[in-house]
Amino acid sequence: MKKTTESDSDYDGLEEMSVTDILKNINKEDKTVAVSVEKQIPDIERLVEAIIPKMKNGGRLFYVGAGTSGRLGIVDASECPPTFGVDHGLVIGIIAGGDKAIREAVEFAEDNSDLGWEDLESYKINTNDVVIGIAASGTTPYVVGALKECQKRDIATSCIVCNDDSPVSKVSDFPIQIVVGPEFVTGSTRMKSGTAQKLVLNMISTSVMIGLGKVKGNKMVDMQLSNNKLVDRGVKIIMKELGIDYETANRLLEKYGSVRNTLDQYNE
């Protein structure tokens, strides 16, 4: 396979560029990422339509990755409970090397093709679940091994990779291949590749949560009211939905404990 993620940058002499030129050229490259993602919307759609019924049947969504890719999965998974009010065990991010690897590199953790499946097994994974491997190169042994074992057990698999025809894609039922081309700094896949993966993860988790009924209109009615900003947002949602003033909306929210409960109680 050709690794475009490792191809030489289209730019050279970076250390001789002015700061302005560095920033403009990075931005120029970043502008191409959304276009690359757009081309894969049909593949993303097929994945989302497979995830929703499984989650309605008690399934979970797993992200498995290493390095930047693993961290992106953990970020997306960790934001689902506060944003959509779901349990922490519904969307789960797993990174090669464990929690320590979130903050610092764990040497060679991604090179073990058995550890990914072992990590998934600790969650008692089953056929209701869906596993998405995240790997810019599409070659990470930790991810390949995990998805291969999932397929042996009829557990649905997908991937978000940035090279065509990769080993990870070959063990994915729903491969998503976002080819963004050479990075500004050769091989630095935390840049365009990471941005592409983040965009796709946003699309997957948001559309799945909408499909699960976690959004009303365009509002996060199940969000956790874990700080003053979110309480204020919740009050304003209630104000708009019910056509009442701020103080009344605040009292109702305090009484019923959540935006959804407040709206449900009022509309009964």
ZADRENVEX-741808 format. One record per residue (C-alpha): residue in one letter; chain; x, y, z. Coordinates in steps of 0.2 Angstrom, whole numbers, plus 5000, padded with zeros to 4 digits. Layout:
BEGIN
  r  c    px    py    pz
  A  A     X     Y     Z
...
This chain:
BEGIN
  r  c    px    py    pz
  M  A  5000  5000  5000
  K  A  5005  5018  4997
  K  A  5006  5028  5013
  T  A  5002  5046  5008
  T  A  5002  5050  5027
  E  A  5021  5047  5025
  S  A  5024  5056  5009
  D  A  5036  5071  5008
  S  A  5027  5088  5012
  D  A  5023  5099  4997
  Y  A  5033  5112  5007
  D  A  5052  5113  5010
  G  A  5063  5124  5020
  L  A  5051  5127  5034
  E  A  5063  5134  5045
  E  A  5067  5148  5033
  M  A  5049  5153  5032
  S  A  5042  5168  5041
  V  A  5029  5165  5054
  T  A  5016  5172  5043
  D  A  5020  5160  5029
  I  A  5020  5145  5041
  L  A  5003  5149  5047
  K  A  4996  5153  5030
  N  A  5002  5137  5023
  I  A  4996  5127  5037
  N  A  4979  5135  5035
  K  A  4979  5132  5016
  E  A  4982  5113  5019
  D  A  4969  5113  5033
  K  A  4956  5120  5021
  T  A  4957  5104  5011
  V  A  4952  5093  5025
  A  A  4934  5096  5025
  V  A  4933  5092  5006
  S  A  4941  5076  5009
  V  A  4929  5071  5023
  E  A  4914  5076  5012
  K  A  4919  5063  4999
  Q  A  4917  5049  5012
  I  A  4900  5055  5018
  P  A  4891  5039  5010
  D  A  4903  5028  5020
  I  A  4900  5037  5036
  E  A  4881  5036  5033
  R  A  4882  5017  5031
  L  A  4891  5016  5048
  V  A  4879  5027  5057
  E  A  4864  5018  5051
  A  A  4872  5002  5057
  I  A  4877  5009  5074
  I  A  4860  5016  5079
  P  A  4849  5000  5079
  K  A  4863  4991  5089
  M  A  4864  5004  5102
  K  A  4845  5004  5103
  N  A  4847  4986  5107
  G  A  4859  4989  5121
  G  A  4875  4990  5112
  R  A  4890  5001  5114
  L  A  4902  5010  5103
  F  A  4920  5008  5106
  Y  A  4935  5018  5099
  V  A  4952  5009  5098
  G  A  4968  5018  5093
  A  A  4985  5023  5098
  G  A  4994  5040  5100
  T  A  4985  5055  5093
  S  A  4971  5043  5085
  G  A  4968  5035  5102
  R  A  4967  5052  5111
  L  A  4955  5058  5098
  G  A  4944  5043  5102
  I  A  4945  5046  5121
  V  A  4940  5065  5119
  D  A  4925  5061  5108
  A  A  4919  5047  5120
  S  A  4922  5057  5136
  E  A  4911  5072  5129
  C  A  4896  5061  5125
  P  A  4890  5060  5143
  P  A  4890  5078  5147
  T  A  4884  5083  5130
  F  A  4870  5070  5128
  G  A  4867  5064  5146
  V  A  4871  5046  5142
  D  A  4880  5034  5153
  H  A  4899  5034  5153
  G  A  4899  5016  5147
  L  A  4890  5019  5131
  V  A  4904  5026  5121
  I  A  4921  5020  5126
  G  A  4938  5026  5120
  I  A  4953  5014  5122
  I  A  4971  5019  5119
  A  A  4986  5008  5117
  G  A  4996  5009  5133
  G  A  4981  5013  5144
  D  A  4977  5030  5153
  K  A  4996  5034  5155
  A  A  4996  5035  5136
  I  A  4983  5049  5136
  R  A  4997  5061  5142
  E  A  5013  5054  5136
  A  A  5019  5041  5124
  V  A  5020  5023  5129
  E  A  5034  5015  5119
  F  A  5029  5001  5107
  A  A  5012  4999  5115
  E  A  5004  5001  5098
  D  A  5015  4987  5091
  N  A  5007  4973  5100
  S  A  4994  4965  5090
  D  A  4986  4956  5105
  L  A  4983  4970  5117
  G  A  4969  4978  5108
  W  A  4958  4963  5109
  E  A  4963  4960  5127
  D  A  4958  4978  5131
  L  A  4941  4975  5122
  E  A  4938  4959  5131
  S  A  4940  4968  5148
  Y  A  4923  4976  5144
  K  A  4914  4960  5140
  I  A  4912  4965  5122
  N  A  4898  4957  5112
  T  A  4889  4956  5095
  N  A  4878  4971  5100
  D  A  4893  4982  5101
  V  A  4902  4992  5087
  V  A  4921  4994  5087
  I  A  4929  5008  5077
  G  A  4948  5007  5074
  I  A  4956  5024  5073
  A  A  4973  5024  5064
  A  A  4980  5038  5053
  S  A  4992  5026  5044
  G  A  4980  5011  5044
  T  A  4994  5000  5049
  T  A  4994  5000  5068
  P  A  4996  4982  5074
  Y  A  4986  4986  5091
  V  A  4971  4991  5080
  V  A  4973  4978  5066
  G  A  4973  4964  5079
  A  A  4958  4971  5089
  L  A  4947  4972  5073
  K  A  4953  4955  5067
  E  A  4947  4947  5083
  C  A  4931  4956  5082
  Q  A  4927  4950  5065
  K  A  4930  4932  5070
  R  A  4916  4934  5083
  D  A  4904  4944  5072
  I  A  4906  4960  5081
  A  A  4904  4975  5069
  T  A  4920  4984  5064
  S  A  4924  5001  5056
  C  A  4939  5012  5055
  I  A  4944  5030  5052
  V  A  4961  5030  5042
  C  A  4970  5042  5031
  N  A  4977  5030  5018
  D  A  4969  5019  5005
  D  A  4969  5000  5005
  S  A  4976  4999  5023
  P  A  4977  4983  5034
  V  A  4965  4991  5046
  S  A  4952  4994  5032
  K  A  4954  4976  5027
  V  A  4947  4971  5044
  S  A  4933  4984  5044
  D  A  4915  4980  5039
  F  A  4913  4999  5037
  P  A  4929  5007  5032
  I  A  4931  5026  5031
  Q  A  4946  5031  5022
  I  A  4950  5050  5022
  V  A  4965  5053  5011
  V  A  4971  5071  5015
  G  A  4988  5069  5007
  P  A  5005  5074  5013
  E  A  5006  5083  5030
  F  A  5014  5101  5031
  V  A  5028  5093  5042
  T  A  5031  5076  5033
  G  A  5023  5062  5043
  S  A  5016  5073  5057
  T  A  4998  5065  5056
  R  A  4992  5075  5071
  M  A  4989  5089  5059
  K  A  4978  5086  5044
  S  A  4975  5067  5047
  G  A  4971  5071  5065
  T  A  4959  5085  5060
  A  A  4950  5074  5048
  Q  A  4948  5060  5061
  K  A  4941  5073  5073
  L  A  4928  5079  5060
  V  A  4923  5061  5057
  L  A  4921  5057  5075
  N  A  4910  5073  5078
  M  A  4899  5067  5064
  I  A  4897  5049  5070
  S  A  4894  5053  5088
  T  A  4882  5068  5085
  S  A  4872  5059  5072
  V  A  4871  5043  5082
  M  A  4865  5053  5097
  I  A  4852  5062  5087
  G  A  4846  5045  5081
  L  A  4845  5040  5099
  G  A  4833  5055  5103
  K  A  4846  5064  5113
  V  A  4843  5081  5104
  K  A  4826  5090  5103
  G  A  4825  5103  5089
  N  A  4843  5108  5089
  K  A  4845  5108  5108
  M  A  4855  5097  5120
  V  A  4840  5093  5131
  D  A  4849  5079  5140
  M  A  4865  5088  5144
  Q  A  4872  5086  5161
  L  A  4870  5103  5171
  S  A  4888  5102  5178
  N  A  4892  5120  5179
  N  A  4884  5137  5179
  K  A  4886  5140  5160
  L  A  4877  5124  5157
  V  A  4863  5128  5169
  D  A  4861  5145  5161
  R  A  4860  5136  5144
  G  A  4847  5124  5151
  V  A  4836  5138  5158
  K  A  4837  5148  5141
  I  A  4831  5132  5132
  I  A  4816  5130  5143
  M  A  4813  5149  5142
  K  A  4812  5148  5123
  E  A  4803  5131  5122
  L  A  4789  5136  5135
  G  A  4789  5155  5132
  I  A  4792  5160  5150
  D  A  4804  5172  5159
  Y  A  4821  5167  5165
  E  A  4816  5166  5184
  T  A  4801  5155  5180
  A  A  4812  5143  5169
  N  A  4825  5143  5182
  R  A  4813  5137  5196
  L  A  4806  5124  5185
  L  A  4823  5117  5181
  E  A  4828  5117  5199
  K  A  4812  5107  5203
  Y  A  4813  5094  5189
  G  A  4832  5092  5188
  S  A  4834  5092  5169
  V  A  4829  5101  5153
  R  A  4820  5086  5147
  N  A  4811  5082  5163
  T  A  4805  5100  5163
  L  A  4799  5100  5146
  D  A  4790  5083  5148
  Q  A  4782  5088  5164
  Y  A  4776  5105  5157
  N  A  4769  5096  5141
  E  A  4760  5082  5150
